[in-house]
Amino acid sequence: MNTNKQKIQRLTVLGLLSALVILLQFLSMALRFSAFNITLTLIPIVVGAALYGIGAGAWLGLVFGVIVLLSGDAAGFLVWSIPGTVITVLGKGIAAGVASGLVFKLLEKKNRAVATVAAAVICPIVNSGVFLLGCLTFFFGNITAAAEGTAYAGNTVAFIIMVYIGFNFILEFLINTVFSPTIVYIVNIGKKHFLSRG
């Protein structure tokens, strides 16, 4: 495939994945099991990072962060700190995309299937990890006050993990680990078929 066709294909797929990130984020808002919704948008982030690299993962992570901010999903944190919320939300999306792309790149020459699974595993870990760091850095006092009167009074980190991250992380991890590699596999089959037809 010539360079122009590759560029057009890359832009088209990244456009579609960006639209999918937006759609899944709004769909995810209906899937709320705790303080936050289940994030389905990590799937297209991993797919983009596996297909087109670290830059694509970073871009899709940025789109994810912007949509979280614009959708009002981070409104509770915006009340506490606008800069802290913006840094945390954008940072976690971008870092998750970059980490997925980096892990895939490091492992793909050894085994593409393992590389895809590893990228799918690292994405929710980094997303939740950066969120935890953001909570500890920007919102610790507010969250400590919110934890008072609960079983986690005096243990803010446990409160963050159990209330803000816990169940959501487990579901996101499982969903992402199953669906992202499957979609990348199917897309690669489609690309091979398309290329074989000329």
C-alpha positions as CSV (number, residue, x, y, z in Angstrom):
1,M,0.0,0.0,0.0
2,N,1.5,3.4,-0.9
3,T,2.1,6.1,1.7
4,N,-0.9,8.3,0.8
5,K,-3.3,5.3,1.2
6,Q,-1.7,4.4,4.5
7,K,-2.1,8.0,5.7
8,I,-5.7,8.1,4.6
9,Q,-6.4,4.7,6.2
10,R,-4.7,5.8,9.5
11,L,-6.7,9.1,9.6
12,T,-9.9,7.3,8.8
13,V,-9.5,4.7,11.4
14,L,-8.4,7.2,14.0
15,G,-11.4,9.3,13.2
16,L,-13.7,6.3,13.6
17,L,-12.0,5.4,16.9
18,S,-12.3,8.9,18.1
19,A,-16.0,8.9,17.4
20,L,-16.3,5.5,19.1
21,V,-14.5,7.0,22.2
22,I,-17.1,9.8,22.3
23,L,-20.1,7.4,21.8
24,L,-18.8,4.9,24.4
25,Q,-18.2,7.6,26.9
26,F,-21.8,8.8,26.7
27,L,-23.1,5.2,26.7
28,S,-20.9,4.5,29.7
29,M,-22.6,7.3,31.7
30,A,-25.6,4.9,32.0
31,L,-23.4,2.2,33.5
32,R,-22.9,3.5,37.0
33,F,-22.2,1.1,39.9
34,S,-20.4,3.4,42.3
35,A,-19.4,7.1,42.3
36,F,-18.4,6.8,38.7
37,N,-19.4,5.0,35.5
38,I,-17.7,2.0,34.0
39,T,-15.3,3.2,31.4
40,L,-15.8,1.4,28.1
41,T,-13.7,3.9,26.2
42,L,-10.5,2.2,27.1
43,I,-11.2,-0.4,24.4
44,P,-10.8,1.9,21.4
45,I,-7.8,3.5,23.1
46,V,-6.0,0.1,23.2
47,V,-7.1,-0.7,19.7
48,G,-5.8,2.5,18.3
49,A,-2.5,2.2,20.3
50,A,-2.0,-1.4,19.0
51,L,-2.8,-0.5,15.4
52,Y,-1.1,2.9,15.1
53,G,1.3,3.3,18.0
54,I,1.9,5.5,21.0
55,G,0.8,8.8,19.3
56,A,-2.6,7.3,18.4
57,G,-3.0,6.0,22.0
58,A,-2.2,9.5,23.3
59,W,-4.7,11.1,20.9
60,L,-7.5,8.8,21.8
61,G,-6.7,9.2,25.5
62,L,-6.9,13.0,25.1
63,V,-10.3,12.7,23.3
64,F,-11.5,10.5,26.2
65,G,-10.4,13.1,28.8
66,V,-11.9,16.0,27.0
67,I,-15.3,14.1,26.7
68,V,-15.2,13.2,30.4
69,L,-14.7,16.9,31.2
70,L,-17.4,18.2,28.7
71,S,-20.0,15.5,29.7
72,G,-20.1,16.6,33.3
73,D,-18.8,13.2,34.5
74,A,-16.1,15.0,36.5
75,A,-18.4,17.8,37.9
76,G,-18.0,16.7,41.5
77,F,-14.2,17.1,41.3
78,L,-14.4,20.4,39.3
79,V,-16.1,21.9,42.4
80,W,-13.1,21.1,44.5
81,S,-10.4,22.1,42.0
82,I,-10.7,23.0,38.3
83,P,-7.0,22.8,37.5
84,G,-6.6,19.5,39.5
85,T,-9.6,18.0,37.7
86,V,-8.4,19.0,34.2
87,I,-4.9,17.7,34.9
88,T,-6.1,14.4,36.4
89,V,-8.7,13.7,33.8
90,L,-6.6,14.6,30.8
91,G,-3.5,13.0,32.3
92,K,-5.1,9.7,33.0
93,G,-6.5,9.3,29.5
94,I,-3.3,10.3,27.8
95,A,-1.1,8.2,30.1
96,A,-3.3,5.2,29.6
97,G,-3.1,5.5,25.8
98,V,0.7,6.1,25.9
99,A,1.3,3.2,28.2
100,S,-0.8,0.9,26.0
101,G,1.1,1.9,22.9
102,L,4.5,1.6,24.6
103,V,3.8,-1.8,26.0
104,F,2.5,-3.0,22.6
105,K,5.6,-1.6,20.8
106,L,8.0,-3.3,23.3
107,L,6.3,-6.7,23.0
108,E,5.0,-6.9,19.4
109,K,8.2,-8.3,17.8
110,K,8.1,-11.2,20.2
111,N,4.4,-12.0,20.0
112,R,1.6,-9.6,18.7
113,A,-1.1,-11.5,20.6
114,V,0.8,-11.2,23.9
115,A,1.6,-7.6,23.1
116,T,-2.1,-6.8,22.6
117,V,-3.2,-8.5,25.8
118,A,-0.5,-6.7,27.7
119,A,-1.6,-3.4,26.2
120,A,-5.2,-4.2,27.2
121,V,-4.1,-5.0,30.8
122,I,-1.9,-2.0,31.3
123,C,-4.5,0.5,30.1
124,P,-7.0,0.3,33.0
125,I,-4.2,0.0,35.5
126,V,-2.6,3.3,34.3
127,N,-6.0,5.0,34.0
128,S,-7.0,4.1,37.6
129,G,-3.4,4.6,38.9
130,V,-3.2,8.2,37.6
131,F,-6.7,8.9,38.9
132,L,-5.5,7.7,42.3
133,L,-2.5,9.9,42.2
134,G,-4.7,12.9,41.1
135,C,-7.0,12.2,44.1
136,L,-4.0,12.1,46.5
137,T,-2.4,15.2,45.0
138,F,-5.4,17.5,44.3
139,F,-8.3,16.3,46.3
140,F,-7.0,14.6,49.4
141,G,-8.5,17.1,51.9
142,N,-11.9,17.0,50.2
143,I,-12.0,13.2,50.0
144,T,-10.8,12.9,53.6
145,A,-13.8,15.0,54.6
146,A,-16.1,12.9,52.5
147,A,-14.7,9.8,54.1
148,E,-15.7,11.0,57.6
149,G,-18.8,9.2,58.9
150,T,-18.1,6.2,56.8
151,A,-16.4,2.9,57.6
152,Y,-13.2,4.4,56.0
153,A,-13.0,7.4,58.3
154,G,-9.3,8.1,58.9
155,N,-8.2,6.0,55.9
156,T,-8.6,8.2,52.9
157,V,-6.6,5.9,50.5
158,A,-8.8,3.0,51.3
159,F,-11.8,5.2,50.8
160,I,-10.6,6.2,47.4
161,I,-9.8,2.7,46.3
162,M,-13.0,1.1,47.6
163,V,-15.5,3.9,46.8
164,Y,-14.0,5.6,43.7
165,I,-12.0,2.9,42.0
166,G,-12.8,-0.7,43.4
167,F,-15.6,-2.3,41.5
168,N,-15.3,-0.1,38.5
169,F,-11.6,-1.0,38.0
170,I,-12.3,-4.7,38.2
171,L,-15.1,-4.5,35.5
172,E,-13.0,-2.2,33.3
173,F,-10.0,-4.5,33.6
174,L,-12.0,-7.6,32.7
175,I,-13.9,-5.9,29.8
176,N,-10.8,-4.3,28.4
177,T,-8.7,-7.5,28.7
178,V,-11.3,-9.6,26.8
179,F,-12.6,-7.1,24.1
180,S,-9.5,-5.1,23.1
181,P,-7.4,-8.1,21.9
182,T,-10.4,-9.6,20.2
183,I,-11.1,-6.4,18.3
184,V,-7.5,-5.9,17.3
185,Y,-7.4,-9.5,16.1
186,I,-10.5,-9.0,13.9
187,V,-9.3,-5.7,12.5
188,N,-5.9,-7.3,11.6
189,I,-7.7,-10.1,9.8
190,G,-9.7,-7.4,7.9
191,K,-6.6,-5.5,7.0
192,K,-4.9,-8.6,5.6
193,H,-8.0,-9.4,3.6
194,F,-8.2,-5.8,2.3
195,L,-4.5,-5.8,1.4
196,S,-4.6,-9.1,-0.4
197,R,-7.3,-7.8,-2.7
198,G,-5.0,-5.0,-3.8
